[in-house]
Amino acid sequence: MASFKKSLDSLKSTSQSATKGVTDTAVQAAQEAVQQVADSSKETANTAAQEASRQTHAAIGKAADKATDTIKEFGQKLETK
């Protein structure tokens, strides 16, 4: 009977160790997946910010060019008067 109990205790210990190993592996895999999503989100946000910055600079450049043209036209009108 003692031998049977010892075998059951050993089986229980082995099962608990295996369960812990599976749980640890699953937790690690989930953490890695979350990290990958976070990294991907950062990249997407950075790309969007860079594109917004590029478009803002382009719009400012166009506005500056338009303002320069308007000032030149105004100056030319003043010269002809």
mmCIF file of the N, C-alpha and C atoms, coordinates in Angstrom:
data_MODEL
# 
_entry.id   MODEL 
# 
loop_
_atom_site.group_PDB 
_atom_site.id 
_atom_site.type_symbol 
_atom_site.label_atom_id 
_atom_site.label_alt_id 
_atom_site.label_comp_id 
_atom_site.label_asym_id 
_atom_site.label_entity_id 
_atom_site.label_seq_id 
_atom_site.pdbx_PDB_ins_code 
_atom_site.Cartn_x 
_atom_site.Cartn_y 
_atom_site.Cartn_z 
_atom_site.occupancy 
_atom_site.B_iso_or_equiv 
_atom_site.pdbx_formal_charge 
_atom_site.auth_seq_id 
_atom_site.auth_comp_id 
_atom_site.auth_asym_id 
_atom_site.auth_atom_id 
_atom_site.pdbx_PDB_model_num 
ATOM 1   N N  . MET A 1 1  ? 0.826 -1.196  0.000   1.00 0.00 ? 1  MET A N  1 
ATOM 2   C CA . MET A 1 1  ? 0.000 0.000   0.000   1.00 0.00 ? 1  MET A CA 1 
ATOM 3   C C  . MET A 1 1  ? 0.865 1.252   0.000   1.00 0.00 ? 1  MET A C  1 
ATOM 4   N N  . ALA A 1 2  ? 1.949 1.237   0.762   1.00 0.00 ? 2  ALA A N  1 
ATOM 5   C CA . ALA A 1 2  ? 2.837 2.393   0.811   1.00 0.00 ? 2  ALA A CA 1 
ATOM 6   C C  . ALA A 1 2  ? 3.468 2.636   -0.552  1.00 0.00 ? 2  ALA A C  1 
ATOM 7   N N  . SER A 1 3  ? 3.771 1.552   -1.246  1.00 0.00 ? 3  SER A N  1 
ATOM 8   C CA . SER A 1 3  ? 4.370 1.673   -2.568  1.00 0.00 ? 3  SER A CA 1 
ATOM 9   C C  . SER A 1 3  ? 3.374 2.296   -3.547  1.00 0.00 ? 3  SER A C  1 
ATOM 10  N N  . PHE A 1 4  ? 2.104 1.901   -3.438  1.00 0.00 ? 4  PHE A N  1 
ATOM 11  C CA . PHE A 1 4  ? 1.057 2.452   -4.296  1.00 0.00 ? 4  PHE A CA 1 
ATOM 12  C C  . PHE A 1 4  ? 0.870 3.944   -4.032  1.00 0.00 ? 4  PHE A C  1 
ATOM 13  N N  . LYS A 1 5  ? 0.867 4.339   -2.740  1.00 0.00 ? 5  LYS A N  1 
ATOM 14  C CA . LYS A 1 5  ? 0.735 5.754   -2.367  1.00 0.00 ? 5  LYS A CA 1 
ATOM 15  C C  . LYS A 1 5  ? 1.923 6.536   -2.887  1.00 0.00 ? 5  LYS A C  1 
ATOM 16  N N  . LYS A 1 6  ? 3.114 5.942   -2.785  1.00 0.00 ? 6  LYS A N  1 
ATOM 17  C CA . LYS A 1 6  ? 4.322 6.619   -3.270  1.00 0.00 ? 6  LYS A CA 1 
ATOM 18  C C  . LYS A 1 6  ? 4.238 6.827   -4.784  1.00 0.00 ? 6  LYS A C  1 
ATOM 19  N N  . SER A 1 7  ? 3.707 5.838   -5.484  1.00 0.00 ? 7  SER A N  1 
ATOM 20  C CA . SER A 1 7  ? 3.551 5.954   -6.939  1.00 0.00 ? 7  SER A CA 1 
ATOM 21  C C  . SER A 1 7  ? 2.543 7.050   -7.290  1.00 0.00 ? 7  SER A C  1 
ATOM 22  N N  . LEU A 1 8  ? 1.441 7.104   -6.542  1.00 0.00 ? 8  LEU A N  1 
ATOM 23  C CA . LEU A 1 8  ? 0.448 8.154   -6.782  1.00 0.00 ? 8  LEU A CA 1 
ATOM 24  C C  . LEU A 1 8  ? 1.015 9.538   -6.496  1.00 0.00 ? 8  LEU A C  1 
ATOM 25  N N  . ASP A 1 9  ? 1.775 9.653   -5.412  1.00 0.00 ? 9  ASP A N  1 
ATOM 26  C CA . ASP A 1 9  ? 2.400 10.945  -5.095  1.00 0.00 ? 9  ASP A CA 1 
ATOM 27  C C  . ASP A 1 9  ? 3.376 11.352  -6.188  1.00 0.00 ? 9  ASP A C  1 
ATOM 28  N N  . SER A 1 10 ? 4.122 10.397  -6.690  1.00 0.00 ? 10 SER A N  1 
ATOM 29  C CA . SER A 1 10 ? 5.071 10.681  -7.766  1.00 0.00 ? 10 SER A CA 1 
ATOM 30  C C  . SER A 1 10 ? 4.330 11.120  -9.024  1.00 0.00 ? 10 SER A C  1 
ATOM 31  N N  . LEU A 1 11 ? 3.233 10.422  -9.338  1.00 0.00 ? 11 LEU A N  1 
ATOM 32  C CA . LEU A 1 11 ? 2.422 10.780  -10.497 1.00 0.00 ? 11 LEU A CA 1 
ATOM 33  C C  . LEU A 1 11 ? 1.832 12.178  -10.332 1.00 0.00 ? 11 LEU A C  1 
ATOM 34  N N  . LYS A 1 12 ? 1.346 12.469  -9.139  1.00 0.00 ? 12 LYS A N  1 
ATOM 35  C CA . LYS A 1 12 ? 0.791 13.790  -8.847  1.00 0.00 ? 12 LYS A CA 1 
ATOM 36  C C  . LYS A 1 12 ? 1.849 14.866  -9.036  1.00 0.00 ? 12 LYS A C  1 
ATOM 37  N N  . SER A 1 13 ? 3.033 14.637  -8.528  1.00 0.00 ? 13 SER A N  1 
ATOM 38  C CA . SER A 1 13 ? 4.131 15.603  -8.643  1.00 0.00 ? 13 SER A CA 1 
ATOM 39  C C  . SER A 1 13 ? 4.511 15.805  -10.108 1.00 0.00 ? 13 SER A C  1 
ATOM 40  N N  . THR A 1 14 ? 4.585 14.706  -10.845 1.00 0.00 ? 14 THR A N  1 
ATOM 41  C CA . THR A 1 14 ? 4.931 14.786  -12.267 1.00 0.00 ? 14 THR A CA 1 
ATOM 42  C C  . THR A 1 14 ? 3.862 15.550  -13.038 1.00 0.00 ? 14 THR A C  1 
ATOM 43  N N  . SER A 1 15 ? 2.592 15.276  -12.728 1.00 0.00 ? 15 SER A N  1 
ATOM 44  C CA . SER A 1 15 ? 1.483 15.972  -13.387 1.00 0.00 ? 15 SER A CA 1 
ATOM 45  C C  . SER A 1 15 ? 1.518 17.464  -13.090 1.00 0.00 ? 15 SER A C  1 
ATOM 46  N N  . GLN A 1 16 ? 1.784 17.813  -11.830 1.00 0.00 ? 16 GLN A N  1 
ATOM 47  C CA . GLN A 1 16 ? 1.853 19.230  -11.455 1.00 0.00 ? 16 GLN A CA 1 
ATOM 48  C C  . GLN A 1 16 ? 3.004 19.922  -12.166 1.00 0.00 ? 16 GLN A C  1 
ATOM 49  N N  . SER A 1 17 ? 4.146 19.238  -12.252 1.00 0.00 ? 17 SER A N  1 
ATOM 50  C CA . SER A 1 17 ? 5.295 19.819  -12.953 1.00 0.00 ? 17 SER A CA 1 
ATOM 51  C C  . SER A 1 17 ? 4.984 20.026  -14.428 1.00 0.00 ? 17 SER A C  1 
ATOM 52  N N  . ALA A 1 18 ? 4.345 19.039  -15.025 1.00 0.00 ? 18 ALA A N  1 
ATOM 53  C CA . ALA A 1 18 ? 3.994 19.151  -16.448 1.00 0.00 ? 18 ALA A CA 1 
ATOM 54  C C  . ALA A 1 18 ? 2.995 20.276  -16.667 1.00 0.00 ? 18 ALA A C  1 
ATOM 55  N N  . THR A 1 19 ? 1.995 20.366  -15.788 1.00 0.00 ? 19 THR A N  1 
ATOM 56  C CA . THR A 1 19 ? 0.990 21.423  -15.890 1.00 0.00 ? 19 THR A CA 1 
ATOM 57  C C  . THR A 1 19 ? 1.642 22.789  -15.747 1.00 0.00 ? 19 THR A C  1 
ATOM 58  N N  . LYS A 1 20 ? 2.549 22.914  -14.784 1.00 0.00 ? 20 LYS A N  1 
ATOM 59  C CA . LYS A 1 20 ? 3.255 24.186  -14.587 1.00 0.00 ? 20 LYS A CA 1 
ATOM 60  C C  . LYS A 1 20 ? 4.074 24.535  -15.822 1.00 0.00 ? 20 LYS A C  1 
ATOM 61  N N  . GLY A 1 21 ? 4.732 23.541  -16.401 1.00 0.00 ? 21 GLY A N  1 
ATOM 62  C CA . GLY A 1 21 ? 5.519 23.783  -17.612 1.00 0.00 ? 21 GLY A CA 1 
ATOM 63  C C  . GLY A 1 21 ? 4.657 24.261  -18.764 1.00 0.00 ? 21 GLY A C  1 
ATOM 64  N N  . VAL A 1 22 ? 3.503 23.616  -18.944 1.00 0.00 ? 22 VAL A N  1 
ATOM 65  C CA . VAL A 1 22 ? 2.587 24.018  -20.018 1.00 0.00 ? 22 VAL A CA 1 
ATOM 66  C C  . VAL A 1 22 ? 2.056 25.422  -19.758 1.00 0.00 ? 22 VAL A C  1 
ATOM 67  N N  . THR A 1 23 ? 1.687 25.695  -18.511 1.00 0.00 ? 23 THR A N  1 
ATOM 68  C CA . THR A 1 23 ? 1.168 27.018  -18.148 1.00 0.00 ? 23 THR A CA 1 
ATOM 69  C C  . THR A 1 23 ? 2.226 28.093  -18.369 1.00 0.00 ? 23 THR A C  1 
ATOM 70  N N  . ASP A 1 24 ? 3.447 27.824  -17.910 1.00 0.00 ? 24 ASP A N  1 
ATOM 71  C CA . ASP A 1 24 ? 4.533 28.799  -18.098 1.00 0.00 ? 24 ASP A CA 1 
ATOM 72  C C  . ASP A 1 24 ? 4.779 29.071  -19.576 1.00 0.00 ? 24 ASP A C  1 
ATOM 73  N N  . THR A 1 25 ? 4.756 28.019  -20.376 1.00 0.00 ? 25 THR A N  1 
ATOM 74  C CA . THR A 1 25 ? 4.971 28.181  -21.818 1.00 0.00 ? 25 THR A CA 1 
ATOM 75  C C  . THR A 1 25 ? 3.843 28.990  -22.448 1.00 0.00 ? 25 THR A C  1 
ATOM 76  N N  . ALA A 1 26 ? 2.607 28.716  -22.036 1.00 0.00 ? 26 ALA A N  1 
ATOM 77  C CA . ALA A 1 26 ? 1.465 29.454  -22.578 1.00 0.00 ? 26 ALA A CA 1 
ATOM 78  C C  . ALA A 1 26 ? 1.518 30.925  -22.184 1.00 0.00 ? 26 ALA A C  1 
ATOM 79  N N  . VAL A 1 27 ? 1.888 31.191  -20.944 1.00 0.00 ? 27 VAL A N  1 
ATOM 80  C CA . VAL A 1 27 ? 2.004 32.574  -20.474 1.00 0.00 ? 27 VAL A CA 1 
ATOM 81  C C  . VAL A 1 27 ? 3.104 33.295  -21.248 1.00 0.00 ? 27 VAL A C  1 
ATOM 82  N N  . GLN A 1 28 ? 4.227 32.629  -21.431 1.00 0.00 ? 28 GLN A N  1 
ATOM 83  C CA . GLN A 1 28 ? 5.337 33.245  -22.169 1.00 0.00 ? 28 GLN A CA 1 
ATOM 84  C C  . GLN A 1 28 ? 4.918 33.537  -23.612 1.00 0.00 ? 28 GLN A C  1 
ATOM 85  N N  . ALA A 1 29 ? 4.218 32.595  -24.241 1.00 0.00 ? 29 ALA A N  1 
ATOM 86  C CA . ALA A 1 29 ? 3.764 32.799  -25.619 1.00 0.00 ? 29 ALA A CA 1 
ATOM 87  C C  . ALA A 1 29 ? 2.785 33.971  -25.693 1.00 0.00 ? 29 ALA A C  1 
ATOM 88  N N  . ALA A 1 30 ? 1.900 34.067  -24.718 1.00 0.00 ? 30 ALA A N  1 
ATOM 89  C CA . ALA A 1 30 ? 0.950 35.180  -24.695 1.00 0.00 ? 30 ALA A CA 1 
ATOM 90  C C  . ALA A 1 30 ? 1.669 36.510  -24.503 1.00 0.00 ? 30 ALA A C  1 
ATOM 91  N N  . GLN A 1 31 ? 2.660 36.526  -23.623 1.00 0.00 ? 31 GLN A N  1 
ATOM 92  C CA . GLN A 1 31 ? 3.425 37.765  -23.394 1.00 0.00 ? 31 GLN A CA 1 
ATOM 93  C C  . GLN A 1 31 ? 4.165 38.181  -24.660 1.00 0.00 ? 31 GLN A C  1 
ATOM 94  N N  . GLU A 1 32 ? 4.730 37.213  -25.361 1.00 0.00 ? 32 GLU A N  1 
ATOM 95  C CA . GLU A 1 32 ? 5.442 37.522  -26.603 1.00 0.00 ? 32 GLU A CA 1 
ATOM 96  C C  . GLU A 1 32 ? 4.476 38.054  -27.662 1.00 0.00 ? 32 GLU A C  1 
ATOM 97  N N  . ALA A 1 33 ? 3.286 37.466  -27.729 1.00 0.00 ? 33 ALA A N  1 
ATOM 98  C CA . ALA A 1 33 ? 2.286 37.930  -28.696 1.00 0.00 ? 33 ALA A CA 1 
ATOM 99  C C  . ALA A 1 33 ? 1.859 39.353  -28.384 1.00 0.00 ? 33 ALA A C  1 
ATOM 100 N N  . VAL A 1 34 ? 1.635 39.648  -27.125 1.00 0.00 ? 34 VAL A N  1 
ATOM 101 C CA . VAL A 1 34 ? 1.253 41.006  -26.718 1.00 0.00 ? 34 VAL A CA 1 
ATOM 102 C C  . VAL A 1 34 ? 2.374 41.988  -27.054 1.00 0.00 ? 34 VAL A C  1 
ATOM 103 N N  . GLN A 1 35 ? 3.626 41.587  -26.822 1.00 0.00 ? 35 GLN A N  1 
ATOM 104 C CA . GLN A 1 35 ? 4.757 42.461  -27.129 1.00 0.00 ? 35 GLN A CA 1 
ATOM 105 C C  . GLN A 1 35 ? 4.847 42.731  -28.628 1.00 0.00 ? 35 GLN A C  1 
ATOM 106 N N  . GLN A 1 36 ? 4.607 41.690  -29.431 1.00 0.00 ? 36 GLN A N  1 
ATOM 107 C CA . GLN A 1 36 ? 4.645 41.872  -30.887 1.00 0.00 ? 36 GLN A CA 1 
ATOM 108 C C  . GLN A 1 36 ? 3.559 42.842  -31.346 1.00 0.00 ? 36 GLN A C  1 
ATOM 109 N N  . VAL A 1 37 ? 2.377 42.725  -30.771 1.00 0.00 ? 37 VAL A N  1 
ATOM 110 C CA . VAL A 1 37 ? 1.285 43.645  -31.123 1.00 0.00 ? 37 VAL A CA 1 
ATOM 111 C C  . VAL A 1 37 ? 1.645 45.066  -30.705 1.00 0.00 ? 37 VAL A C  1 
ATOM 112 N N  . ALA A 1 38 ? 2.225 45.198  -29.507 1.00 0.00 ? 38 ALA A N  1 
ATOM 113 C CA . ALA A 1 38 ? 2.630 46.528  -29.030 1.00 0.00 ? 38 ALA A CA 1 
ATOM 114 C C  . ALA A 1 38 ? 3.691 47.129  -29.950 1.00 0.00 ? 38 ALA A C  1 
ATOM 115 N N  . ASP A 1 39 ? 4.680 46.316  -30.331 1.00 0.00 ? 39 ASP A N  1 
ATOM 116 C CA . ASP A 1 39 ? 5.738 46.803  -31.230 1.00 0.00 ? 39 ASP A CA 1 
ATOM 117 C C  . ASP A 1 39 ? 5.154 47.199  -32.579 1.00 0.00 ? 39 ASP A C  1 
ATOM 118 N N  . SER A 1 40 ? 4.229 46.389  -33.082 1.00 0.00 ? 40 SER A N  1 
ATOM 119 C CA . SER A 1 40 ? 3.600 46.681  -34.359 1.00 0.00 ? 40 SER A CA 1 
ATOM 120 C C  . SER A 1 40 ? 2.787 47.973  -34.285 1.00 0.00 ? 40 SER A C  1 
ATOM 121 N N  . SER A 1 41 ? 2.100 48.160  -33.163 1.00 0.00 ? 41 SER A N  1 
ATOM 122 C CA . SER A 1 41 ? 1.318 49.385  -32.978 1.00 0.00 ? 41 SER A CA 1 
ATOM 123 C C  . SER A 1 41 ? 2.221 50.606  -32.944 1.00 0.00 ? 41 SER A C  1 
ATOM 124 N N  . LYS A 1 42 ? 3.371 50.472  -32.280 1.00 0.00 ? 42 LYS A N  1 
ATOM 125 C CA . LYS A 1 42 ? 4.326 51.590  -32.231 1.00 0.00 ? 42 LYS A CA 1 
ATOM 126 C C  . LYS A 1 42 ? 4.813 51.930  -33.631 1.00 0.00 ? 42 LYS A C  1 
ATOM 127 N N  . GLU A 1 43 ? 5.134 50.893  -34.412 1.00 0.00 ? 43 GLU A N  1 
ATOM 128 C CA . GLU A 1 43 ? 5.602 51.128  -35.775 1.00 0.00 ? 43 GLU A CA 1 
ATOM 129 C C  . GLU A 1 43 ? 4.526 51.823  -36.602 1.00 0.00 ? 43 GLU A C  1 
ATOM 130 N N  . THR A 1 44 ? 3.282 51.368  -36.456 1.00 0.00 ? 44 THR A N  1 
ATOM 131 C CA . THR A 1 44 ? 2.173 51.973  -37.195 1.00 0.00 ? 44 THR A CA 1 
ATOM 132 C C  . THR A 1 44 ? 1.988 53.430  -36.785 1.00 0.00 ? 44 THR A C  1 
ATOM 133 N N  . ALA A 1 45 ? 2.059 53.686  -35.491 1.00 0.00 ? 45 ALA A N  1 
ATOM 134 C CA . ALA A 1 45 ? 1.907 55.061  -35.001 1.00 0.00 ? 45 ALA A CA 1 
ATOM 135 C C  . ALA A 1 45 ? 3.051 55.936  -35.500 1.00 0.00 ? 45 ALA A C  1 
ATOM 136 N N  . ASN A 1 46 ? 4.271 55.401  -35.483 1.00 0.00 ? 46 ASN A N  1 
ATOM 137 C CA . ASN A 1 46 ? 5.419 56.169  -35.971 1.00 0.00 ? 46 ASN A CA 1 
ATOM 138 C C  . ASN A 1 46 ? 5.289 56.470  -37.459 1.00 0.00 ? 46 ASN A C  1 
ATOM 139 N N  . THR A 1 47 ? 4.860 55.480  -38.216 1.00 0.00 ? 47 THR A N  1 
ATOM 140 C CA . THR A 1 47 ? 4.683 55.674  -39.658 1.00 0.00 ? 47 THR A CA 1 
ATOM 141 C C  . THR A 1 47 ? 3.605 56.728  -39.925 1.00 0.00 ? 47 THR A C  1 
ATOM 142 N N  . ALA A 1 48 ? 2.510 56.656  -39.185 1.00 0.00 ? 48 ALA A N  1 
ATOM 143 C CA . ALA A 1 48 ? 1.435 57.637  -39.357 1.00 0.00 ? 48 ALA A CA 1 
ATOM 144 C C  . ALA A 1 48 ? 1.910 59.035  -38.981 1.00 0.00 ? 48 ALA A C  1 
ATOM 145 N N  . ALA A 1 49 ? 2.677 59.131  -37.910 1.00 0.00 ? 49 ALA A N  1 
ATOM 146 C CA . ALA A 1 49 ? 3.195 60.442  -37.484 1.00 0.00 ? 49 ALA A CA 1 
ATOM 147 C C  . ALA A 1 49 ? 4.158 61.005  -38.527 1.00 0.00 ? 49 ALA A C  1 
ATOM 148 N N  . GLN A 1 50 ? 5.001 60.156  -39.092 1.00 0.00 ? 50 GLN A N  1 
ATOM 149 C CA . GLN A 1 50 ? 5.933 60.612  -40.121 1.00 0.00 ? 50 GLN A CA 1 
ATOM 150 C C  . GLN A 1 50 ? 5.190 61.096  -41.363 1.00 0.00 ? 50 GLN A C  1 
ATOM 151 N N  . GLU A 1 51 ? 4.149 60.366  -41.749 1.00 0.00 ? 51 GLU A N  1 
ATOM 152 C CA . GLU A 1 51 ? 3.366 60.767  -42.921 1.00 0.00 ? 51 GLU A CA 1 
ATOM 153 C C  . GLU A 1 51 ? 2.634 62.075  -42.656 1.00 0.00 ? 51 GLU A C  1 
ATOM 154 N N  . ALA A 1 52 ? 2.072 62.217  -41.461 1.00 0.00 ? 52 ALA A N  1 
ATOM 155 C CA . ALA A 1 52 ? 1.389 63.468  -41.106 1.00 0.00 ? 52 ALA A CA 1 
ATOM 156 C C  . ALA A 1 52 ? 2.375 64.630  -41.127 1.00 0.00 ? 52 ALA A C  1 
ATOM 157 N N  . SER A 1 53 ? 3.570 64.402  -40.619 1.00 0.00 ? 53 SER A N  1 
ATOM 158 C CA . SER A 1 53 ? 4.603 65.443  -40.622 1.00 0.00 ? 53 SER A CA 1 
ATOM 159 C C  . SER A 1 53 ? 4.982 65.817  -42.054 1.00 0.00 ? 53 SER A C  1 
ATOM 160 N N  . ARG A 1 54 ? 5.147 64.811  -42.904 1.00 0.00 ? 54 ARG A N  1 
ATOM 161 C CA . ARG A 1 54 ? 5.505 65.068  -44.305 1.00 0.00 ? 54 ARG A CA 1 
ATOM 162 C C  . ARG A 1 54 ? 4.416 65.893  -44.986 1.00 0.00 ? 54 ARG A C  1 
ATOM 163 N N  . GLN A 1 55 ? 3.154 65.513  -44.764 1.00 0.00 ? 55 GLN A N  1 
ATOM 164 C CA . GLN A 1 55 ? 2.052 66.242  -45.386 1.00 0.00 ? 55 GLN A CA 1 
ATOM 165 C C  . GLN A 1 55 ? 1.944 67.659  -44.831 1.00 0.00 ? 55 GLN A C  1 
ATOM 166 N N  . THR A 1 56 ? 2.202 67.826  -43.550 1.00 0.00 ? 56 THR A N  1 
ATOM 167 C CA . THR A 1 56 ? 2.163 69.162  -42.939 1.00 0.00 ? 56 THR A CA 1 
ATOM 168 C C  . THR A 1 56 ? 3.249 70.048  -43.545 1.00 0.00 ? 56 THR A C  1 
ATOM 169 N N  . HIS A 1 57 ? 4.449 69.497  -43.677 1.00 0.00 ? 57 HIS A N  1 
ATOM 170 C CA . HIS A 1 57 ? 5.540 70.269  -44.280 1.00 0.00 ? 57 HIS A CA 1 
ATOM 171 C C  . HIS A 1 57 ? 5.210 70.655  -45.724 1.00 0.00 ? 57 HIS A C  1 
ATOM 172 N N  . ALA A 1 58 ? 4.622 69.726  -46.451 1.00 0.00 ? 58 ALA A N  1 
ATOM 173 C CA . ALA A 1 58 ? 4.249 70.019  -47.842 1.00 0.00 ? 58 ALA A CA 1 
ATOM 174 C C  . ALA A 1 58 ? 3.190 71.122  -47.891 1.00 0.00 ? 58 ALA A C  1 
ATOM 175 N N  . ALA A 1 59 ? 2.213 71.053  -47.009 1.00 0.00 ? 59 ALA A N  1 
ATOM 176 C CA . ALA A 1 59 ? 1.159 72.077  -46.973 1.00 0.00 ? 59 ALA A CA 1 
ATOM 177 C C  . ALA A 1 59 ? 1.733 73.434  -46.590 1.00 0.00 ? 59 ALA A C  1 
ATOM 178 N N  . ILE A 1 60 ? 2.639 73.460  -45.629 1.00 0.00 ? 60 ILE A N  1 
ATOM 179 C CA . ILE A 1 60 ? 3.280 74.721  -45.227 1.00 0.00 ? 60 ILE A CA 1 
ATOM 180 C C  . ILE A 1 60 ? 4.087 75.288  -46.389 1.00 0.00 ? 60 ILE A C  1 
ATOM 181 N N  . GLY A 1 61 ? 4.799 74.403  -47.103 1.00 0.00 ? 61 GLY A N  1 
ATOM 182 C CA . GLY A 1 61 ? 5.572 74.854  -48.262 1.00 0.00 ? 61 GLY A CA 1 
ATOM 183 C C  . GLY A 1 61 ? 4.687 75.460  -49.327 1.00 0.00 ? 61 GLY A C  1 
ATOM 184 N N  . LYS A 1 62 ? 3.559 74.813  -49.608 1.00 0.00 ? 62 LYS A N  1 
ATOM 185 C CA . LYS A 1 62 ? 2.622 75.342  -50.614 1.00 0.00 ? 62 LYS A CA 1 
ATOM 186 C C  . LYS A 1 62 ? 2.050 76.686  -50.163 1.00 0.00 ? 62 LYS A C  1 
ATOM 187 N N  . ALA A 1 63 ? 1.702 76.780  -48.887 1.00 0.00 ? 63 ALA A N  1 
ATOM 188 C CA . ALA A 1 63 ? 1.153 78.040  -48.369 1.00 0.00 ? 63 ALA A CA 1 
ATOM 189 C C  . ALA A 1 63 ? 2.195 79.152  -48.437 1.00 0.00 ? 63 ALA A C  1 
ATOM 190 N N  . ALA A 1 64 ? 3.432 78.823  -48.136 1.00 0.00 ? 64 ALA A N  1 
ATOM 191 C CA . ALA A 1 64 ? 4.508 79.823  -48.195 1.00 0.00 ? 64 ALA A CA 1 
ATOM 192 C C  . ALA A 1 64 ? 4.728 80.281  -49.638 1.00 0.00 ? 64 ALA A C  1 
ATOM 193 N N  . ASP A 1 65 ? 4.711 79.329  -50.566 1.00 0.00 ? 65 ASP A N  1 
ATOM 194 C CA . ASP A 1 65 ? 4.862 79.689  -51.981 1.00 0.00 ? 65 ASP A CA 1 
ATOM 195 C C  . ASP A 1 65 ? 3.719 80.592  -52.441 1.00 0.00 ? 65 ASP A C  1 
ATOM 196 N N  . LYS A 1 66 ? 2.511 80.247  -52.033 1.00 0.00 ? 66 LYS A N  1 
ATOM 197 C CA . LYS A 1 66 ? 1.342 81.058  -52.406 1.00 0.00 ? 66 LYS A CA 1 
ATOM 198 C C  . LYS A 1 66 ? 1.449 82.460  -51.805 1.00 0.00 ? 66 LYS A C  1 
ATOM 199 N N  . ALA A 1 67 ? 1.871 82.538  -50.545 1.00 0.00 ? 67 ALA A N  1 
ATOM 200 C CA . ALA A 1 67 ? 2.030 83.845  -49.902 1.00 0.00 ? 67 ALA A CA 1 
ATOM 201 C C  . ALA A 1 67 ? 3.096 84.665  -50.620 1.00 0.00 ? 67 ALA A C  1 
ATOM 202 N N  . THR A 1 68 ? 4.190 84.034  -50.994 1.00 0.00 ? 68 THR A N  1 
ATOM 203 C CA . THR A 1 68 ? 5.265 84.723  -51.712 1.00 0.00 ? 68 THR A CA 1 
ATOM 204 C C  . THR A 1 68 ? 4.753 85.256  -53.048 1.00 0.00 ? 68 THR A C  1 
ATOM 205 N N  . ASP A 1 69 ? 4.018 84.420  -53.772 1.00 0.00 ? 69 ASP A N  1 
ATOM 206 C CA . ASP A 1 69 ? 3.458 84.850  -55.066 1.00 0.00 ? 69 ASP A CA 1 
ATOM 207 C C  . ASP A 1 69 ? 2.498 86.025  -54.880 1.00 0.00 ? 69 ASP A C  1 
ATOM 208 N N  . THR A 1 70 ? 1.659 85.958  -53.850 1.00 0.00 ? 70 THR A N  1 
ATOM 209 C CA . THR A 1 70 ? 0.694 87.022  -53.587 1.00 0.00 ? 70 THR A CA 1 
ATOM 210 C C  . THR A 1 70 ? 1.409 88.324  -53.260 1.00 0.00 ? 70 THR A C  1 
ATOM 211 N N  . ILE A 1 71 ? 2.467 88.256  -52.455 1.00 0.00 ? 71 ILE A N  1 
ATOM 212 C CA . ILE A 1 71 ? 3.228 89.456  -52.099 1.00 0.00 ? 71 ILE A CA 1 
ATOM 213 C C  . ILE A 1 71 ? 3.907 90.039  -53.333 1.00 0.00 ? 71 ILE A C  1 
ATOM 214 N N  . LYS A 1 72 ? 4.448 89.165  -54.176 1.00 0.00 ? 72 LYS A N  1 
ATOM 215 C CA . LYS A 1 72 ? 5.093 89.642  -55.410 1.00 0.00 ? 72 LYS A CA 1 
ATOM 216 C C  . LYS A 1 72 ? 4.078 90.342  -56.315 1.00 0.00 ? 72 LYS A C  1 
ATOM 217 N N  . GLU A 1 73 ? 2.907 89.718  -56.459 1.00 0.00 ? 73 GLU A N  1 
ATOM 218 C CA . GLU A 1 73 ? 1.854 90.324  -57.282 1.00 0.00 ? 73 GLU A CA 1 
ATOM 219 C C  . GLU A 1 73 ? 1.431 91.684  -56.726 1.00 0.00 ? 73 GLU A C  1 
ATOM 220 N N  . PHE A 1 74 ? 1.279 91.758  -55.421 1.00 0.00 ? 74 PHE A N  1 
ATOM 221 C CA . PHE A 1 74 ? 0.902 93.013  -54.773 1.00 0.00 ? 74 PHE A CA 1 
ATOM 222 C C  . PHE A 1 74 ? 1.980 94.069  -55.028 1.00 0.00 ? 74 PHE A C  1 
ATOM 223 N N  . GLY A 1 75 ? 3.242 93.661  -54.879 1.00 0.00 ? 75 GLY A N  1 
ATOM 224 C CA . GLY A 1 75 ? 4.354 94.596  -55.115 1.00 0.00 ? 75 GLY A CA 1 
ATOM 225 C C  . GLY A 1 75 ? 4.362 95.097  -56.550 1.00 0.00 ? 75 GLY A C  1 
ATOM 226 N N  . GLN A 1 76 ? 4.100 94.206  -57.500 1.00 0.00 ? 76 GLN A N  1 
ATOM 227 C CA . GLN A 1 76 ? 4.075 94.597  -58.909 1.00 0.00 ? 76 GLN A CA 1 
ATOM 228 C C  . GLN A 1 76 ? 2.916 95.566  -59.183 1.00 0.00 ? 76 GLN A C  1 
ATOM 229 N N  . LYS A 1 77 ? 1.780 95.351  -58.534 1.00 0.00 ? 77 LYS A N  1 
ATOM 230 C CA . LYS A 1 77 ? 0.649 96.243  -58.701 1.00 0.00 ? 77 LYS A CA 1 
ATOM 231 C C  . LYS A 1 77 ? 0.977 97.627  -58.145 1.00 0.00 ? 77 LYS A C  1 
ATOM 232 N N  . LEU A 1 78 ? 1.691 97.664  -57.025 1.00 0.00 ? 78 LEU A N  1 
ATOM 233 C CA . LEU A 1 78 ? 2.062 98.942  -56.445 1.00 0.00 ? 78 LEU A CA 1 
ATOM 234 C C  . LEU A 1 78 ? 3.031 99.696  -57.344 1.00 0.00 ? 78 LEU A C  1 
ATOM 235 N N  . GLU A 1 79 ? 3.943 98.968  -58.000 1.00 0.00 ? 79 GLU A N  1 
ATOM 236 C CA . GLU A 1 79 ? 4.935 99.597  -58.875 1.00 0.00 ? 79 GLU A CA 1 
ATOM 237 C C  . GLU A 1 79 ? 4.285 100.216 -60.103 1.00 0.00 ? 79 GLU A C  1 
ATOM 238 N N  . THR A 1 80 ? 3.235 99.595  -60.583 1.00 0.00 ? 80 THR A N  1 
ATOM 239 C CA . THR A 1 80 ? 2.597 100.114 -61.793 1.00 0.00 ? 80 THR A CA 1 
ATOM 240 C C  . THR A 1 80 ? 1.712 101.319 -61.514 1.00 0.00 ? 80 THR A C  1 
ATOM 241 N N  . LYS A 1 81 ? 1.377 101.570 -60.264 1.00 0.00 ? 81 LYS A N  1 
ATOM 242 C CA . LYS A 1 81 ? 0.511 102.710 -59.935 1.00 0.00 ? 81 LYS A CA 1 
ATOM 243 C C  . LYS A 1 81 ? 1.302 103.935 -59.807 1.00 0.00 ? 81 LYS A C  1 
# 
